[in-house]
Amino acid sequence: MSKTTSVRAAGEVLTHRQTVTVMVGLMLGMFLSSLDQTIVSTSIYTIANDLDGLSLQAWATTAYLITSTVTTPLYGKLSDIFGRRPLYLIAIVIFLVGSLYAGSVHSMTELAIARGIQGMGAGGLLALALTIIGDIVALKDRAKYQGYFMSVFGISSVLGPVVGGALAGSETILGIDGWRWVFLINLPIGLAALVVVFMYLHLPAKHVKQKIDYWGAAAITLAIVPLLLVAEQGRSWGWSSANSYLCYGLGVVGIIAFLLAERRAGDYALIPLRLFQNVTFGLSSLLNFIIGIGMFGAIAMLPMYLQLVKGLTPTEAGLMMITFTVGILTGSITAGRTISASGTYRIFPILGTAVLTAAAVVMGLSLGVDTPLWVPGVIAVFFGLGLGFCMQPLTLAMQVSVPSKDMGVGTSSAAFFRSMGGAVGTAVFISMLFSLAADKIATGMKDAAQNADYLKVLKDPAVAADPANAKLYDFFRNGASNDSLNDTSWLHTANQTLTRPITEGFAQSIDAVMLTAAALTGIAFLITFALPNKKLTDPKAAANADGAAAVAAAAH
């Protein structure tokens, strides 16, 4: 490719074929980023056993979550200064290095470090992909293209547990431990994304002379790391433990320091506070956070229900969630095409939060031990539909509510607030689930102890002598508590009559969590009505139009 054609001139629009080619590379990058948020969930037990580090397994997830969340706003700001292409290529390379390291580790400590490196790359893959589409696609078509990206996000989130379970379940593949392919599978996909982006994505050279907000970056790291740490580890530490209180305190100090640093930095701030003066940006940020709490927390509950109550394996639960993919595909593509045609977006967050709230209420009222499997399958469709209606329109609204020079910040902020909400929601709801379950199971067992048929089975010598019931009888002796519920691997191999109070307790607890999630998404539904009811306008196009008008006026 000649030098004259390798770099796109400012204002030049890519052809449809060029845009689709670049999109393939960007979508591969986003696929990797979101896939690795969930692919480890079903394989971590096998990995931890092989590396003799079962007690450290949570850190593999925590390290990825922390680094990907912390780096998201950093990539957004740096891409506004140095350009999208170099930052995106750097993000892919970092992710690939982390993946190669993760596939060759020999201890859980090494794996946690490798996952942290992966997360540092993943933070840029998700945010910058949508930002680059904002650079190369006109606003009238942007919603349509970004809708496809949101579909990729949903598909990879569902495929992660299925692929992870399948790879970890294989003893060896091509002479390499099966679980190592959970990370090594990223290499060919990531290299393909790297080649496509390097060869076909050519944006105008960019280097804005601007200070880098080092103090803001340090402060946001101080704020986020302890809060994400306690969100992930709080249940095992205890929410009122010394470690938890230390994290709360450091998080509060970090938030205050961040606000002071951003106020002092002004326009060169990591997330300029002036952006929140825009009603659309401020409300969309809040909605992304609340929806992240309610939505991702709720999505975590469906696989929990399928495994704890219905007895499905993690892989089977992942396959059941394919209906969620159907919903998010339908929602994202419908919203994208409609917004591209009409320019109006407000109706979709309203519809999306309404659908999410209704789905959470139905789930909270209908799921029990004997509920047919098609019921959660249908509910998952509506969760996906609501997610598709919310995520992409709110990202687009934040993108166009800021000046074009801040589009990287605007786009990465949407991913940042949603990720923070998702981390908080998942941690709080899972903690709430097991706390409620301990009480409800204890009550259920007390009631069952007064039932003659139940006692007859409990005291049957043959049942007591069955090795499959050994851990169940240990559970009866120790009583229901958070600690005793940490291992439920025996739940669906033990006597089903005796485990009935336990599965009913889990079902009732999941119902209560879902009604709480419905309350949160209901609040988000009310907030959506405050979004401005106007058509989206492209700041870049508006600036060009103003410039053309000024030139025309000067000519006359």
Disulfide bonds with the S-S distance in Angstrom:
none
